[in-house]
Amino acid sequence: MKNLIFIVLIAPIILLTFCNTLEVEYQIDYSFVHPEVALVDEGNYSQEMQEKVEPFLHSLEENNIFETDDGTDIHYQTFMQENDKGTIIIVHGFSEFAEKFDEVTYYFLKEGYSVARMDNRGHGYSDRETSDLSKVTITDFSTYVDDLHQFIHKIVRTARPDSPLFLYGHSMGGGISAMYLENYPKDIKAGILSSPMMKIELGFPPEWLGAFFAGSAKLFGAGDNYVIGHTPFDGISLYREGSAISEARYQYGFEKRVDNPLFQTWGATYDWLNQAIKATKTIVKNADKATMVDLVFCPGTEHEIYNSSNELLTAYYSTIFKFLDVAQEKISQGSL
């Protein structure tokens, strides 16, 4: 069996326990610039996104819905290019939506890849398990992985039957991607996990107590209630609370959320918390199924590394593109 490779990029605030299969562990080199990296001007961010990035994406974009085996409608977008290097599948995080990753999508396209992305169930334009548009809830975390598997085989593989596939997952999407890589290693050539969800950091209470509360809530019929401290979307920006470095990038995505009620997923339920805690334990338990893992620390960033300053993002994307170059070389040699 050929080796699966993937890179894990983490902000210093993320507690990662996915380290027992490491091949390389290092700190990101902020002086390294990949020749293909050309970022949107942060000082003129909104205008460049509207006048350059979005029109380019729309020229390639196909929007559609596919139905999962359990009858759930999942919204997806594809951006397919002729003579591409492969297809990168983007998996967004908790309370996010695929459109939030327009800039990430743009850079992968400019690097010569096609891109496919979907709104995870309960997010964006996909079906939900609750009528409350602010709630993120799930009865079984593996359903996210099943949806991704069906997306890949029903949609992506139909469009690109012979193309090498790659995963890019952020936060919860990184957790979903890690589970996918563990369960279906033959489907994906390489994966990029950015600030992946490998452990639920609750602060107080500790995780074991949080798991007890979540399990108890489900037992007493309150699993669909908001976790303590989580609320419906209130339209107030949380930029100052530190999930992102670049205010321009954060606000651009936040304004999309404000303008579209379907993008206003915001707070977790006890059912989601219960499933997420169980999922992270499964991910760590099965980590040995992965091989050739690069763990890259990104000091100076926040959780949403892709919403960092241009200075930090230059190294971030340079590292990702270099990793993909190595993967492509291994593919050409027949070793991946």
Phi, psi and omega in degrees: 000133181286153185284138169269137178236148171204159183246138179243114178254125185229141172284155184295342182276354182269128176272113183248127179245023187257059193240004187275000178237025186292138167261319180225139176224122183202168177266142183300142179267104184285356177267350183277130178234115176289139185298341183268358185277120176219103189271157172298140179294115183295329180287343179229042195296305185301317181295317180294322177297317184286326187263338183241306187289306184298317177299322178295316178297316182297332180291340181247348192285137168235124179258135178198180179232139167236153182259128179283172182297337179264012175086013180272134176274124180245125179276139179216164176226140174236147178227089187260136179240148176288146176056041180282169178276349185150183181240128177259126180259119182265130180240112185282173186262187179304130176063015179261193179204154187302322184296338178297342184257031178300315182293318177300314179302315181302315182293322177295321177296316180294336177279355175103012179257153164275160183226140172229140181209154180222158169279117176305149179306141183085004183226154173054228184270001179280160179297157183235161176262009180213154178275348180278111185292346179273342187275141168249115182220154178204142179267342178206115185299330181296344177298322176302317181292319178299318179298317179297319179298317179291323177301315181296315187274330179275327187247301188293312181293331176294319180283326183226076186297331185244003184283138172295139182251143179227150178249140168234114181234133178249134172055241176303324176296330174292323175294316177300315181296320179298316177297322179295315180298326178287322185274329185227061185297337181281345182283329192240134178283318182202155182228148177240116180250114184253116185047054188289150178280096178248349177202140179272117180263105183265347187072258170237131005283168174296164187302319183297324180285323176298321177296321179296314179299316182295317178295321179294320179300317179295318181299324183262018174077018181247020183298334181273002177282154175296141170298144178307129181095345177262141186221169171297161179298132183243004177079006181264126181293139178253020182305318184293345179276357165093032175272346183217156177268314185275116179292324181297316180291317180299312185293328179297315177289324182293324179294326174298320179295316181297321186281344185229112180304333180286348177261010188260023170302137194213318187235148181273150170264168177295328176298315179298314181299316180300315180290323181294319178297315178297320182296317181296325177294321178295317180301312182293320180299323184263012186299334181294347178288342180269151179228158175054063183260127171263123177254116185243120177273138183240075181297148180090356179258174173244187186304315179274080184300325181293349175253036177271181176288164179300323180300314180286322183291332177302315178289323180301306181288328176299319179294317179296314182294322177297318178299317179293325176299318179296318178299317180297321178296319178293324178296315181295331179276351181080013181263003179222000000 
